Amino acid sequence: MQAESSVAKSVIVLTLFLAGVACGAERLTLEQALKLAEENHPQLQVAGAQIEGARAGVTTAKAYPNPEAGWLGGQQRARLPGTVPGMIQVYSFAQTLETKGVRQSRIQTAELGRASSEWILAEAKLAVRGAVRQAFNEALRRKGEVVLANENRRLVEDLRRRIAVQVEVGEAARLELRRTEAEVAIARTSAQGAELRLLTALAALRAAVNLPADMEIDVVGELEKLPPAGGLQEMRAEALKQHPAMRQVEAEIRRAEMRLKSEEAQRTPQPVLRSEYEHQPEVATYRVGVSMPVPVWNKREGPIAEAAAALRQMRSEAEVRKLGIQAALEAAFRRYMVANQQLAVYEEGVLKQAEAALEAAEAAHRFGERGILEVLDAQRVLRGARLDFLNAQYDRQSAWIELEQLRAVGMSGVKP
């Protein structure tokens, strides 16, 4: 009895705490959570900074090489007859003339890098939205578990009060009261555990939305109405076509191809236009010419081989990502179908049968045909059926969220 009293006090304290939190908590809908995450999440800020860097890279690629200007000065001494002493000055100017292939390939490489960074931002938004939706779904699940646990606790406590009255008037044995008291302690502990899991789920939601750790929130919402699911093959084609990860790796492949093209273009020597003006005391000289490096020792075999290897690596990475998306999509689809089947089974008869069994056990107990154990067992079966039904609903919702995330549903507004 002392242990039961301790558990009851703990449940009361936690319930009062949750009630206080709920009164002062910020009520949060799914739409509000998604909006806050898009505004505050650091993962999106990191991806946004990458885009800014990539845009700066395009500006760098478009810049022309700076010219080179020089000056040399000296003194001419008169050592021979007729030589005029005085100051000698040489002014020089050199400008590298980039070939068309080098310049265009460099600019296109930078622009493809910008496109890749934009797809990285789209993938980050997709991941953040998916994480928020999953965290919100988990919080709703735990909130539903709290409701079921408290309802079960009230049912068991009501049964205990009725048994206590029957014991007092001599209609029931004291052993039945002891059994119901033990069941009440279990129900209170289960309710306490459900409330703690709710607090954990709310903490995870705060982290997914990037809200302050000391901010109390309460989720408001219900299960989304899901549209009919298409076939696996249709979903797979949609995911491979629309997922930002696939689009990003495609951009990286094109970027690697352009980088290889740029390295090959740089094998062609880039001419340098040079001009000089030399001023001597008795004469001025003008010179104009072109110089060009001769690729004798360095023919860029190394950079070209590195670019070719990077291209092969990106193509292989594209296959890896494709396999990963396909595997994740199939797993989520199987979970969705299993949860759908479970819900159909529960809706078609399991819940009704469990409720009917409890009513029959209670009626038999009132007429003295069955003991309290049959009633408690029937209550446990109904409680388990309701909890399994709740979990199947949210398992299906979780699988559907993942399916939408893999198919990039609702992301048209953030695509480059």
Stockholm file with secondary structure:
# STOCKHOLM 1.0

chainA/1-416         MQAESSVAKSVIVLTLFLAGVACGAERLTLEQALKLAEENHPQLQVAGAQIEGARAGVTTAKAYPNPEAGWLGGQQRARLPGTVPGMIQVYSFAQTLETKGVRQSRIQTAELGRASSEWILAEAKLAVRGAVRQAFNEALRRKGEVVLANENRRLVEDLRRRIAVQVEVGEAARLELRRTEAEVAIARTSAQGAELRLLTALAALRAAVNLPADMEIDVVGELEKLPPAGGLQEMRAEALKQHPAMRQVEAEIRRAEMRLKSEEAQRTPQPVLRSEYEHQPEVATYRVGVSMPVPVWNKREGPIAEAAAALRQMRSEAEVRKLGIQAALEAAFRRYMVANQQLAVYEEGVLKQAEAALEAAEAAHRFGERGILEVLDAQRVLRGARLDFLNAQYDRQSAWIELEQLRAVGMSGVKP
#=GR chainA/1-416 SS CHHHHHHHHHHHHHHHHHHHHHHHSEEECHHHHHHHHHHHCHHHHHHHHHHHHHHHHHHHHHCCCCCEEEEEEEEECCCSTTCCCEEEEEEEEEEECCCHHHHHHHHHHHHHHHHHHHHHHHHHHHHHHHHHHHHHHHHHHHHHHHHHHHHHHHHHHHHHHHHHHHHHTTSSCHHHHHHHHHHHHHHHHHHHHHHHHHHHHHHHHHHHHTCCTTCCEEECCCCCCCCCCCCHHHHHHHHHHHCHHHHHHHHHHHHHHHHHHHHHHTTSCCCEEEEEEEECSSCEEEEEEEECCCCSSCCCHHHHHHHHHHHHHHHHHHHHHHHHHHHHHHHHHHHHHHHHHHHHHIIIIIHHHHHHHHHHHHHHHHTTSSCHHHHHHHHHHHHHHHHHHHHHHHHHHHHHHHHHHHTTTTCGGGCC
#=GC SS_cons         CHHHHHHHHHHHHHHHHHHHHHHHSEEECHHHHHHHHHHHCHHHHHHHHHHHHHHHHHHHHHCCCCCEEEEEEEEECCCSTTCCCEEEEEEEEEEECCCHHHHHHHHHHHHHHHHHHHHHHHHHHHHHHHHHHHHHHHHHHHHHHHHHHHHHHHHHHHHHHHHHHHHHTTSSCHHHHHHHHHHHHHHHHHHHHHHHHHHHHHHHHHHHHTCCTTCCEEECCCCCCCCCCCCHHHHHHHHHHHCHHHHHHHHHHHHHHHHHHHHHHTTSCCCEEEEEEEECSSCEEEEEEEECCCCSSCCCHHHHHHHHHHHHHHHHHHHHHHHHHHHHHHHHHHHHHHHHHHHHHIIIIIHHHHHHHHHHHHHHHHTTSSCHHHHHHHHHHHHHHHHHHHHHHHHHHHHHHHHHHHTTTTCGGGCC
//
